[in-house]
Structures are given as C-alpha cells and as structure tokens.
Amino acid sequence: MNNKKNVLKDSLVIGFAMFAVFFGAGNLVFPPQIGLVSGSSVFPAIIGLTLSGILFPMLAVAAVGNVGTNLEDICRHAHAKLHLAFMAVAILGVVFGTIPRCGGVAYEIGLCGIFPSIQSTAVKWAFLLVFFGISFLLASSKSSVMDNIGKFITPILLICLLIIVVLTIINPIGSPKGGIVENSFSNAFLTAINTGDVGTGILCGGIFIATLNAKGYKPGKEQKKILFNVIVVAFIILFIVYAGLCYLGSTGTDLFAPDTDNTVLLVGLIRKLAGYTGIVVLSLAIIFACFTTAAGMIATAADWVVMLSKEKVPYKLAALILAIAIMLVASTGVSFVIKLSGPLFMLLFPMCIALTVLGIFKKVIPNDGAWKGAVLMAIIVGFYQAYSVAIANGLIPAGPAFIDNLFNAIPLSQYGLTWLVPCLVGGVVGAIIWKVLGKESFVDEIDKIIAEEEAESVSA
C-alpha cells in the first residue's frame, strides 16, 4: 500500500500527463470557435463542451480501467481478437495521422508563429528531427513516459495556457455578445464529441494504467481509486483551459466573422489580447502540446507493436521505428496528413464510443451479446464514415448514391450521431440472442481480483 504522500504526488503527476496527452494542438483551436458562434450564450456552450469534450474522454479511460488494464481487456467481451485489428488500424492512424499532424502543426503554427521569416525546407527538417527525437526520448521508457510528461513538459504547457486564460479574464478584448447558433449547448456538445478525444481515451488508457502498475498500484480497488484521482486532476485542468478558451472566443464576436478559420481565429484572438508576446506564448503552448501528445501516442503505439509481434520486437526499437516513420510522413505537410488520417480516425471512432459506454456501464450490461451487437454496428457505421471521408478527401471515387441515402436515413445522422441508434439496436438484439442461446459471458480478471480482496477483508 502506498502512503498518502505518494498517492497525492502520483495523482498530480500522472493527472498532469493525462491532461497533456489529451490536450493536443487541435484542442487549442476548437473551443474559441465554439465561443465565437455562441456569443452571449457562452456559458451553456461551456457546459456542453465540458460534457462531451472533457467528461466523455475521461470516462473512456475509466472504462478501460473498469474492465482491466489495456485495450485487449476492453475489447475481449466483443471478440477475443478484436484488439489486434484495432491495434493494426490505430497504428496506421498514429503513423499517418495523429502524430505527423502534431509535428506539422508544431512547425507551421508553433515555430513559424515565433519566427515567421525562417520558413525553409532545411529548417523544417531540422525542427522535425529535433521534435521527434525528443518525443522518442520521452517515449523510450514505457514505465516513465507519463512521469516525464507530467513532471517536465506539462508545467511549461500549463503555464502558457494559464497566461492566456488569466489575460482573457483580467484584460478581455470585449464582452460576450451576439451568437449565431440557436442552441449553444447542443452545438458545443456535438462539436466536441466529434473531435474524437473519446478514442484517445480508449487508445491511451492502457499506458496510464501501466504507469500506475510501475508505481506499485496493482489491479484492484487501490488502482481504481488512484485512477479516479488522476482523472479528476486531468478533468479540472482541462475544464479551466477549455472554458477559458471558449470564453475568449465569445469576447471576439465584434472582431471576427463566425466562419473564420479556427486557426486564424485563435491567432487573431491572441494577437488582439497580447500582441506579439501573446503569439510567442501561444506558439510555445502549441509546441509543447504537440510534444506531449506525440510522446504519449508513440509510447502507446510502440506497446501495440510489441504485443502484435508477440514481443519479438523490443519496445525501444518499436518506438524508434515509429518515430522515424512519423517524421517522414510529417514532412509532407499538415493538409496531406489530414487527408490520409481522416478515414482511419472515422473507422475507429464509433467503436471507441461504444466501448466506452459498455465499459462504464458493464455492471448493467446483461451479457456479452450486448457487447458484440453494439460493437458490430459501430464497426459497420465506422466503415461507412471512413468511406465517406475518403471520398470527401479525394482518396477514392464516389460510390453509388443509395449507400449515402441509406445511412443518412438513420435517425440523428444529421447531427453526426449516425452510430447511436444502430449501436443501441445492435446491443439490445445481441443481448436477446445471447440469452436465448444460453451462452455464458466472460468474467473480467479485475472483477475476480476485487472479489478476492473483498473476501480477504471480510475474513480479516
């Protein structure tokens, strides 16, 4: 049992790291846009943003911890080999999407924001080499990567963000007014849920739990308790930052058109707020936000490579190969990376949502048939959404119109929630079939451990 001092310290350090991994550079740009279109209704928007942009992703991590310790555990109820396919697609997403984008954004908006006149191919390659070299060094130790992020990188990132938030409050560029959306709460809720941070929770949950294991918090009640503490720390910091950025956007309604590009809006707001000094602070925040996400995802993907290779590929070698491959992809530019990554992200996103809900509410899920039915529907919808994005990005030619018509007829699809009704129906039908067939459901190992702990405490 760890003493109270270590529990508090570990909760803060790993909570800081969790905040940093979730707060990638992309998450800097969408809260101000939500605030801008919400205007005087910014506070309901902040509530909507908090629920789907912060609480849901945190619940995804909790879902992993509720069923076990990693991706394999949370996928097992749906299919014993599902995690392998999930990992393979996710590795492609990391190599061709999430992390190259971090490197590209860190260069194009971060470094060039501070030094706009130094843009060149040589500078870009030098920056990416340093960026991914440091990311690799942070990720090279699986057990300490979150410690390193929480202790050394997050404080710098957090200071930069808090400077922006504090200036927004004490020296606002205007007051919240106007707004073009009828329901700011629902607009913020739907915008934030479609950013995909729930997927980050499912994907990275295992690396946070591995960090807790390395610190002596073994699976069971103690680990669940400190994981809750870590999630609370990350939630509070994310709320302060997101709410501040959202409010900043709402103060700029007199200065920026509602359809202003997200990045242009953020840079413009900061320039109005604090001039060039503010741009430097913002650029540093972007660079360090990208660092933390890159290191965390490289560590996660390297762990998957080890598992997929049945430990034939060492962890450090996997991390090095991934870092090099990602750097090469990042050199092609952010816009190209987004085109490649979009379909992969959309393929996994509905399944991540389904796994989160099932993992959190597993005690009331009747049997494994509900898992199988809901996840199957999520996969089908995911393939369709990946197909649609691939067409929109010009990667494949358009297909028959009836496919779009079929999925567009699904209730709530107009809000980007195409997956919701099919997953509910699939879960119910799957549960009924499973019960009729009289099949047994898998019992999670962590439930066995907790039952043994409870039995020992009663006998004692």
N, C-alpha and C positions, 0 to 999 in steps of 0.2 A: 504493500500500500504506500503510495507516495504521500509525503507530508503536504500540509496546506499551502506552504510557501511555494513548493514546486508546482502544485496544481494551478495556482494563480498565475505564476510565471509562464507555465506551458500553455495555459489557456490564452493568455495575451499574445505570446509569440506566434503560436500556430493560428490564432484568430486573425492577427495582422497578416499572416501569409495567405490565409484563405481570402481575406478582403482583396489582397493584391492580385491573386490569381484570377479572381472573378472580375476585377476592375481592369480589363484590358483597355487599350486606347479607344476601341469602338464605343465603350461605355462612357467615354467623356463627351461624345458628340450628340447622343440622342436625348438626354434629359433637357438640355437647353431648348431643343426643338419642341419638345412636349410643352415646356413652359411658355414658349412663344405663341403657340396656337391656342393655349389655354387662357392666357392673359389674366383677367381678374378672377378667373375660376381656377387659379393655380393650386390652391390647397386640396380640392378634391382630386386634382391630377396627381399631386404628390402621393395621396393615399393609394390611388390606382397603380402608380409606379412602384410603390412600396410592396404591394401585394404580389404583383406578377414579376417585377424586376428584381426583387430582393428576397421576399419570403419564399416564393416557389423555388428558386435556385438553392436556397439554404435547405429547403425540405428535400431536395434531390440528394444532397449529401447525407442528410439524416436517413433517407430511405435506404441508401447503401449500408449505413451503419445498423439499421434496424433488421436487415436480413443477413448480415455477415460482415465481411471486411473488404470486399472488392467487387469488380464488375461481374465476375463469374457467379458469385453468390446471388446477386440481384437478378441475373438472367436465368438461373437454374430452374425456377418454377415454370418458366415459359418453355424452355428447352435446354437440355444438358449441354449442347454445343453452341447455343446462340451467342455466347460471349465471344467465341472465336471469330464468327462472321462479323460481329460488332467491332471487335478489335481491328480486324483487317480493313474495314471501311474507315474506321476512325483514324487509323494510321495514315491512310491516304488523305483524309481530311486535314490532319496535322501537317503532313509534308507539303500538300498542295493548297492549303488554305489558311487555317488559323495563324500558324506561326510565321510563315513567309509574309503574311499581311502585317504582323507585328513589326517585323524588320523593315518592311517597306514604309509603313506609317511612321516609325521612329525616325527614319531618314528624311522622308518627304515633308513631314509636318514638324517633327522634333528638331533635328539638326538644322534643316534648311529654314526653320522658323527663326532660329537664333542667328544663323549666318546665311542669309538668302543669296549672297553673291558667290558662294563657294561650290555651287552645284556643278558636278562633273562626274564622268564615269569612274575615274580613278578614286575620287573622294567617296563615291557611293560604295565601291568595292571595299575600300579601306574601312568605312564605317560598318558595313555588314560583316566583315571579317571580325572586327572587334566586338560587335554586338552579339553575334552568335558564338564567338569564342568565350565571352563572359557567360553567356547563357548556358553553354556546355559545362563550364567550370562550376556554376551553381547547381546544375542538374546532375553532375557526375557522381555525387554521393546520394543514393536514394533515401537513406535514413535522415540525412541532414539538410536536404534541399529546402524543405519548408522552414526549417530553423534559420537557414542562411537568408532566405527571402524575408522572413518575419523580423529578423534582428537587424539586417543591414540595408536592405533595399526599401522595404515598406516605409520606414520612418521618413526617408527622403521624399518618397512619393506622397505620403500623407501630409507632410509639411507644405509641399507645393499646393496640394488641393485645398488645404485648410486656409492658406493665404487667400486663395480665390474666393472661398466661401465667406470668410470674415470680411473681405473688401466688399462683397456683394451686399452684406448686411449693414456695414457701417458707412459705406460710401456708394450707394446704389446709383446706377445710371438713369434710373427712372422708377416709376411705380407700376405695379401690375395693373394693366387696364386692357380693355378690348378682349380679343379672343375670337377665333373663327369656328371652333367646334361646338356642337350643341351640347354634348355631354363630355366634359373634360375627364371625368373619372374613367369612363369606358374607353375613350381614346387612348389615355395613358396606359390603362390596363392591357389593351390589345397590342399597343406598340411595344411595350416592354416584354410581354410574353413571347413575342415573335423575334426577339433578339437572340434567343437560343441559349441563354445562360443556364436554363434547366439542364441542357445537355452537358454543359461544363461541370455541373454538379455530379451527374451520373459518371462522367468520364474521369473526373479528378477525385471523387470521393475516396477511392482506394488509396491514393497517395497520402491523403491526410490521415487516414486510419493507420497506414503503415508507419507514419511518423509517430503516432501515439504508441503503437506497438514497440517501436525502437526506444521510447522513453519509459517503457515498463508498464504501460496501461494495456493489459491483455484483454482480449474479447470477453465481454460480460458486462455486468452492471457498472463497474468502475469506468470502463471505456465509454459506454454510452453516456455516462454523466459528464465526463470531460469533453466528449464530442459536442454535447449540448452547449457547454460553456464556450467552446471555440466558435460555434455557430452564432451564439448570442453576440460575442465580440465582433465578428465579421458583419453581422446584421446591423449593429449600432453604427459602425463606421460607414458602411455603405449607405445607410439612411441619411446620415449627416451630409455626406458628399452629394448623393443623388438629389436630395431635397434642395441643397444649396444651388446646385447647377440648374435645377428645374426653375427655381425662383429667379435666378439670374436671367434665364430666357424670358420669363414673364415681364421683366423690367425693360425689355428691349422692343416692345411692340410698336413704339413710335419711331424706331430707328431702322427696323428690318422688316422686309416683306415676309408673310407667312410661309412662302415657298422657297425661302433662302436655303441654299445647300447647307447641310448640317455642319460640315467642317468650316465653311465660310462664315456661318453664323457664330460658331464658337470662337473663332479667331477674332471676328469683328466685335463680339461682346467683350472679350478680354482686352482688346485694344482700347475700346471706349472706357473700360473700367480702370485700367492701369497703364496704358501706353505700351511702349516697347518693353519696359520692365515686366509688365504682365505677360507679354508674349514669351519672354525668356522663361518665366515661371511655368507657363502653360507648356512650353516645349519640353522643359525638364520633366514635367509631370507625364507627358506623353511617352518620353523615352523610358522612364522608369516603370510606367505602367506596362509598356511593351516588354521590358526586361522580365518582369515578374511572371507575366502570362507565358512568355516563351520558355523560361526555365521550368515552370510548373508543368507545361504540356510536353516538353521534351522528356522530362522525368517520367511522366505518365506513359507516353508512347514507348519509351525505352523499356519500361516494365512489361508492356504488352508484347514487344518483340521477344523478350526473354521467355515469356510464357508460350507464345506461338512456336518458338524454336525448341520448346521443352528444355530450356536452359542451356542449349548448345551455344547460343550467342551470349557472351558476357554482357552485363548491364552497361558498363562504361563504354564498351565497343559499340553497342546499340545506340547509346546516346550520342557518341561521336559521329557515327554514320548518319544519324538523323539530322544532327546539327549541320553537317556539310551539305546534305541533300536539300535541306530547308533554305540554307543560304543561297544555293544556286537558283532555286525557284524564286526566292525573294528578289533576286537581281533582275527578274523580268518586269517588275513593276507591280504596284498595288492593283491596278484595274484588271490586269490579266489574271492575277491570283484570285480575285473575287469571282471572275468568270468560271474558273476551274473549281473553286471550293463550294460554290452555291449549291449545286446538285447533291454533293456529298453531305453537306450540312442538312439539307431538307430531307434526305433519305433517313437520317437517324433521328431527327427532331421529334416526330410523333411518337416513336418508340420510347424516347427518353421521358416524355411527358407521361406515357402510360406506365412505365416502370416506376416513376416517382410516386404516382398516385397509389399504385399497387403496393409498393414497398412501405409507404407511410401507413396505409390502412390495412396491412396484411392480416391483422387480428380479426377483421370483419369480412375479409375476402373468403368466401365459402370453401373454395378448393382450387387446385392448380388449373382446372379447366377454365376458370375466370381469367387467370393469367394468360393462358395460351390463346384464348379467344380474343382478348383485348389487344395483346401484342401482335397477333396475326393481322388484325385490322389495321393497327398502327403501321405495320410494315407495308401493307398494300397501299395505304394512303401515302406513306413515305415515298414509295416508288413513283406514284403519280406526281407528287410535288417535285421530286428530283427531275422527272421527265419534263415537267412544265418549265422549271428554271433552266434546264439545259437548252430548251427551245428558245426561251427568252434571251439567253446569253449567246445564242448563235452557235452552240456547240453541236446541235443536231437539227435536222429539218423538222418542220411542223408535221404532226401526225393527223389522223382522222379527227374531225370535229366532234364526233359523238363521245369521244373519251372525255374531253373537256365538259361537254354538256352533262354527262353522267355524274361527274364529281361536283360540278357546280350546282347540281340539283340537291346535293346533301345539305340539310339544314345547318345554318351558321357558317357555311363555307365563305360567304361574303365578308365575314369578319376574320378570315384566316384561321378558323377553327374547324377545318374540314375533318380533322381527326376525331373530334369529340363524340359525335353521335355514333359513328361506326365502332369506336372503342367501347362505348357503353353497351351497344347491342352485342358486340362480339363477346364482351365479358359475361353478360347475362346468359347468352346462348351456350357459351363454353362451359359455364358453371352447371347449367342444367344437364348438358350431355355427359359431363364428367360424373355427376351424381347418378344419373340413370345407368351408366355403365358400371357404377360401383367401384371406381378406381380410387386408389389411395394417393394422398398428396405428400409431397416431400416435406420433411421436418428440418428446418434450418438448424445448423450446428450451434449457432449462437443461442437459440432457444434451449437446446439441451444443456449448454453451459450455465445459463441463467437458472434453469430448473435445478441443476446440481448445487449451485450457490445457495438457492433458497432452501433446499433440503438440508444442506450443511448448517445454515443459520438456525433452522428450526431445531435440529438435533443438538446444537450447541446450547 
